[in-house]
Each structure stands twice: as C-alpha cells, then as structure tokens.
Amino acid sequence: MGLFYFSCENTITKDFSGCSDSSACNYDPDAMNNNDSCEYAQGTCDCNGNPKGNYCDCNGNIDFACGVSINSGVVINEINYRSSDLFNPEDWIELHNPTDETIAIGLWAFKDNSYYNVFTIPEDIVLLSGHFLVLCKDTVTFSQFFPDVLNIIGNFEFGLNGDGELLRLFDSSGLLVDMVEYDDITPWPPTAGGTGSTLELIHPYRDNSSGENWDAADEHGTPGEINSVYDDE
C-alpha cells in the first residue's frame, strides 16, 4: 500500500476582505472578513440617496410638496447634460435666486440620483436677488468655452447622465430645496441632448419638475444670466 504525502505549502488560502454585512449599501457577497468598509443609507434614504416610502426627503419630512420648485427659494434653472462633440464645456447646471432676498447657500449640497455623488457648495457663497450661479463638472474646461462667465464654482466630478436622471439640491440642514428629474425624450425637449443646446427653464416660478416648462436653449445656453427662452407670461 502506497503512502501519500500532502504538503501544507501547496495550500492556497483566500482571504477576501470587504464589507460582509448584507444590510450595507456596499455589501460584498464574496467578502469573508469584514474590514470596516461598510457604508449604510442615512435617515429615510435608500442606498441610492432616494427617499423611501412616502417620505419627501431623507430626514423623514412628508409635509411639503416634493419635486415642485419652491417659489421662495433657489431653483435649478438650466442644465447642460450632454454637450455636442464640437462644443463640449463638460456638464454644468445653473442655480437661480428669483426672490427679493439674498440667500446664503454655503454648505448646500448638489446631488444626482446616487447616494455617493455629492458636491458641497463652499461655505461663504451667497446668491443675491436675481442672480445666477453655475456649478461645473470642470471649471477649467468650462472657462475655455465661456471665458466671460465668472460666476462659477466646481468641480462636481460625478457628471450628469446623458439619458436623464434625478438632480437634487439640499440646504445646509439637509432639507430638500429643489429637485428635477430631467429626460431626453418628450415632453422634455430632446434637442437639448447632444446638439449643443441646454435645458432652460421657461420661468423660475414654473414647476421645474415638469418637462413642459423647459425648452432647448438658443445655441449653447446662457450660463450665468437670464435664460434665452425666458417667458414672463
């Protein structure tokens, strides 16, 4: 009878470290050891940063209209989500203060539909009555195409989805200020996707959650100033 010898040196032990908690947003089913990297949804948000159930925001608020521009506050007024190949300043959005008051927007947060994608506005930023502020994915590239536009900040590095997505603006307390879920098909103006035009809100006091209240801008948009499609009627 022959003898068989097994060498421990040939044993391969795989130690996959990661988030092994199945309740975490970044759960890794292959992880054998938890390395304290788990990340969890906050408040009444899901892992994508969207309110769960009937909540309007991630702080459990349910007593205000979600998705409707707040007439007494800052609104998302213009969106450049898919530039043309010949004119590409990278993605950007424009905020507008249509009120009679100066609004301090320092430490406000701009987010898309992901929990992890957040751009925090610098602490000392204020938006004067009637003024505009452009949030850029890449301020250097933006300025190459719009050298005269100075009221810009950045960089939000997550970009905007070319097929449409949810954009949200939260104040420094985490309360929802405005949200727009744009699209590249009717009733949203499809010519704003890839032709060089931007999405422009027709009037800042119209419901900007509705595509019927947006139009494709003339030429390459009007960052930092009144929209080209503005209609006061």
Order of alpha helices (4+ residues) and beta strands (2+ residues): beta-beta-beta-beta-beta-beta-beta-beta-beta-alpha-beta-beta-beta-beta-beta
